[in-house]
Amino acid sequence: MAQDLFLGIDLGTGGVRACAIDANARIVGIATTTLPAPRQDGDAIDQAPELWFRAMVETVRKLTVDRAAIRRISVDGTSGTLLLTDGDGKPLTPGLMYNDARAGAEAAQIAGIAPAESGAHGRSSALAKLLHLLARGDDKAAHALHQADWIAGCLTGRFDGSDENNALKLGYDPVTRCWPDWLEKLNVPRALLPEVRVPGTEIGTIDPTLAELLGLSPTTRIHAGTTDGVAAFIATRASIPGDAVTSLGTTLVVKLLAERPVFAADQGIYSHRLGDRWLAGGASNTGGAALLAHFSADQLEAMTPQLKPGQPTRLDYYPLPKPGERFPIADPGLQPRVTPRPADDVTFFQGLLEGVAAIEAHAYRRLGELGAPALRRVISIGGGAKNAAWTEIRQRLLGVPVTVAEQTEASYGAALLALHGGPP
């Protein structure tokens, strides 16, 4: 008898990725399909939803597993990507991508009405995009959906739902678990807003025609998904309050599992709901971009073996790629602090790494001051996670164990949602 399998589908910026796991959460198959770059015209960045659907179909069909043994599927997508559809789920607009910033006027409207802690603030929020699309006056619109919502709708034939993570930037209140009354002041039609579910909650059975096209069992169940960022967090298997994930990419992003939400809108700190727990996080402008302001990637790689993490430089830097910081210091005019510069490049490089690590430690302390639990351990993801010397520096400054995640693929996190029927 074939073993039961569980599938996660990740709709990323550059492509669609599918990950199949067994009942023990072991990966048994992965497939990927590249997406063309979104159309960009100034602040407008969008993509045809049909491209997502075709890439999803191609990716699932590429899986070299017994697809008929897939029991449950969950989908994640880019946070804040939004489109309008008619009652049958047919797209009426392109998908306005997560980084589409055309809705500046609408963001200003929201700023005057929404509470400071709402995730709906900003030019790229899903709510700003919704108001912008509604201004076009399309009277056929029946559903406002995020990227993951629409693909899940294609799989089930139901286009009336979302999840608590994707809905956050559309104005959903994760604390009260409802659409707030202040949306009425923005003339948002309640009928357009999706029914919001806990990530991993069962939505329904796969559409029979699509099941046949994908080679899946007609009894396959589709479960509510999440955003790509939350799925990547779930993929690390962080599961206890105090567990944290640091992303060492172009910027520094920290996320801490907590028992209660943490909000500080002026610092870009907000909390995603994960079942009965919360994922509190913030992002600094420091990170890889701050290092590349001084050295090329090849230079950084060449100097890494010469680092001496056990011998601190005590240079006390605050590396930034340019003036301005969001978190843990909210100061748009904050200047980078990278002097004095020693004559030795390796020492300077190590000082920069220590500076980023100090900002990371400050970020977790700040979350603690705002009510998050004490840091228990840190799991590293992103390109910088591979630097063992930097890990040693960070562990010294953080004062807790620092490890590298075995899995960071959002598709794996979505597969875990499908396996567990909710946040693990």
Disulfide bonds with the S-S distance in Angstrom:
none
